[in-house]
Amino acid sequence: MRTSLFSFLVLILVSCSKTKEEKLPILGYREVVAKEIDGKKVADTVYHAIAEFEFVNQDSVLVNNTTFDGKIYVADFFFTSCRTICPKMKTQMLRVYDSIQSMSDVLILSHTIDPEHDTVALLHDFAERLGVSSAKWHFVTGEQDKIFQIAQTSYFATAMADATEPDGFIHSGAFLLIDKERRIRGKYDGTLEEDVNRLIVDIKRLRKEYGE
C-alpha cells in the first residue's frame, strides 16, 4: 500500500514538473485565411505584426526590420526633453537593459517623437550619459510622421504633437514586448516598477518559446 502511494505521489510530481508554462498571448487583430497545403485547403490565422520601418540610431546606423531578424525586442516612445513620464520610463528601461545583458537575442528600440530636437548627435550623447551600448539599445530618429504612424498603427501606442501639453507632445509610457515574428506579446506601463518586473519575467518566458 505504501509503495503504491509513493509511486502515485512520484507520478504527480513528475507530471507537474512537465507541465508547460502557458505561452504569452499574441496581441492585436488577427485574421483567419484559407491556404492550400499538400493540395488541401486549411484555415490559418494571420496575426498583427509590426510594419516595415527604417530609422537611424545614435551611431548614424540605419535600423530597420532586418536589424531585429531573429530577435526579441522591447519598444517604447520618448523624447529627451520630456519632463513628465520619460524620466521614470528611462529608469525602468535601464532595469530592462541590465536584465538582458547576457541575452544575445534580446534588444531595446526607443523611438524619439521629437526628431527636430533629438538629432543623431544628441541621441548619441544621451545614450553615452546613460552608459548603454547600441549593440543592445537603439535610440532612433526619423521623419516625425512615420514615427507617429508606426506608434499608433503598429504598436498601438499614443504618440502625437499636442500644444496643450507642457512639453508639446503626448505619448504613452508603454513598453511593448515584440517576438521574433514581429508580433506584440505584451504591453506594460513603463512608469510602474511592478509592471516592468512582469516584463522582465515575460522576456524570459518568451525566450523559452524559442528554446532559449
N, C-alpha and C positions, 0 to 999 in steps of 0.2 A: 504493500500500500504506500509506504513512504517512498519507495523507488519510483512508483508511478506518479506520485505527486511531485517529486523532484523533477522528473522528466517533463511533466506538464509545465512547471514553472520555467524551466530552461527554454522550452519551446516558445512560451510567451515572450521571454526576454529577447530571444533571437529574432522573433517576428517584429517586435517593437524596434529593435536596432536596425532592421532592414527597411522600415517604413521611410519612404522618400519624403523629404521636406517639400511642402507644397510650393509650386512654382509661382513666381510673381505674376500678377495679371498683365495683360497687354492692353494699354490704354488707347483711347481714341476710337474713331469709327472703324468699322470692318464691313467687308462685302463678300458675300458668298457667290462665287463664279463657277461656271461649268468648264471643265477642261477634259481633254482626252488623254488617257494613259493606257498604253497597250491595246488601243482600239476600243476602250471602254470609256464612256462619259462618267466623270466623277465630280462631286462638289468639292470645291477648295475655298478656304477662307483667306481673303487678302486683307491684311491689316494696314492701318495707317502707318506711314513711315516718314521720316524727316526728308524734306525735299532737297534737291541738289542745291549746293551753295558754294560760294567762292569768296573768301575774305583774306585779309593779310594780318599776320600776327606781329607780336612785339619785336621779332627779329627780321621783319620785312620778308618773311617767307609766306608763300601762298598756302592757304589752308582750305581744303575742300573735303568732300565726302571721302575721297581716296585716302586722305590723311588718317581717317578713322576706320579703314578697312580692317576687319578682324579685331576691332577694339570695342570695349565698353567705354562710355564716357558720361560725364556729368556736365550738363549745360546750364548756364544762367545768363541773365542780362543785367547790366550795371552801367555806371559811368563814374569816372574817377573823382569828379567834383561833387558827387551826391553826398548830402549831409544827413539824410534821413535813415533809410534802411540799409544802405550799402555798407557802412562800417560794420554792422552786425553780420551781414552776409559774408563780408571778407573774412572776419574772424572765424566764422563757421566753415567756410570753404577751405581755409587753411588747415582746419582739422581733417577735412576730407583728404586734402593733399598729403598730409602727413601719414594718413592711414593707407594710402595706395602706393607708397614708395617702393615696396617690394613686388608690386603687381605690374608686370610688363604690358598687360593687355588692358589697362585702365588709364584713361586720360581725363582732363578737365578742359572745357571750352567755355570761355567767358566772352560775351559779345558786348561791346560798348554801344549804347544807344545815343551817344553824343559824339559821333565821329569828327565833327568840325573841331571840337576841342581836344578830343582824345586821339592825337596823332600817333603814328607808329613810335616816334621817339618818346613821347610821353608815356605810352603803354610800356615801352622798354624800361624806362625809369621806374614806373610803378611796379613792374614785376621784380626789378632789382631790389627795390626797397622792401618788398615782401620776402625776398630771398628765395624765390621759386624759379624753377627751370622750365623753359619752353618745351623740353623733352616730355614733360608731364602736364604742363598747364599752358594752354594757348589763350592769350588775350588778343581778340581780333577786332578789326575795324573794317569799314567798307562803306558802301552807299547806305545812307540812313534809311531810305525807303525799303531797301532789300532786307535790312536788319529788322525793321518793324514788321515787315511781311512774314519773314520766317519765324519770328517770335509768335505772332498771332495765329498763323495758319499751320505751322508745323509743330511748334512746341506748346501751342495753346496757352501762351504766357502773355500777360499785358505788357506792352511797351509802346509808348507814344509820346509825342510832344503835348504839353499842357501848360499854357501860360499861367494858369491859376495855381499851379504847384510851386513850392518855394524855390526849387532848382530848375523849373521849366519842363520837367518830364514826369510822367507817371509810369511806373513799372512794378511788376510783382516781384516778390522775393523768392520766387520758386526756384528750386533746384530740380532738374529733370534728369532722370536716370535712363540712358539710352543703350539698347543692346546692340549686338554685332550685326543685326539686320536693320538697324536704324529705327527700331520701334521703341515707343515710350513704355518703360516698365515700372516707373514710379514717379510721383510728384511730391515734393517735400517743401516745407516752409523753411527757407534758408536763414530766417531770423531766430528760429527756435532750436535750442540745443537738443531737446528731446527728439525733434523731428529729424535732425541731422544725425543723431545717434542711430535712428532707424535706417537712414540712408546708408550709413557705413556698414551696417549689418546686411542690408539688402544688396549691396555691391558684392559681398561675399556669397550670398545666396545665388545671385545671377551668374557669378563665375562658375559655380558648381554645375549649372545647366550646360556649360561648355566643357566640363571636365577639368576645370582649373582648380 
